[in-house]
Amino acid sequence: MSNRAISTELIELGERIRKRRQEMKLSQESFAEKAGISVNTVSRIEGGQGRFF
């Protein structure tokens, strides 16, 4: 799989997570707390960045 395909998949995943978080009316802060991750990590995931941890 090419880097471009991986990048596209990460962007799409981040968009799906953001959409679901917003449907649940959660801020990034409250989502991060429930998930046990940092707000920065949530932001990076939703932004489609490859390295989350």
N, C-alpha and C positions, 0 to 999 in steps of 0.2 A: 504494500500500500504506500502510495506516495505521501510526502509531507503535506502536499496541498489537500489531499483527500482527508488526512487526519485533521488538519486545521479546519476544514469545512465541517467535519463531524463534531469537533469540539465547539465550534461556534453554534451549530444547531443544538447541541446538548445544552449549552449555556442559555440559549434563548428559551428552550423548553423549561428549564429549571426556573428562570426568571418569570416566565409566564405563570407557571404553577404557584410560585411564591406569591405573586401579586394576586392571583385568584384567591389564595388563602388569606389575603390581606395582612401579610407579614412583611415587616421591614427587613432589610438585609441584617440588621442587628439582631432582631428576634429570631430570624431564621438561623443565623450563625450560632446563637445560644442554644437553640433546640438541637442543632446538628452537632454541636460540640466542636465547632471550628471557628476560626477568626473571621471577622467581617472582611478583612483583606482577602481571605481565601474565597469567600462567597463572591466578592467582586471579580476576582480573577476567573472563577469558574463561569460566571455569567458573561464575562467578557470573552470567553473562549480561549483563554491563555492556557498553554499546555502544561505548565508545571504548577501544581496546586499546593504541594507541600514542601 
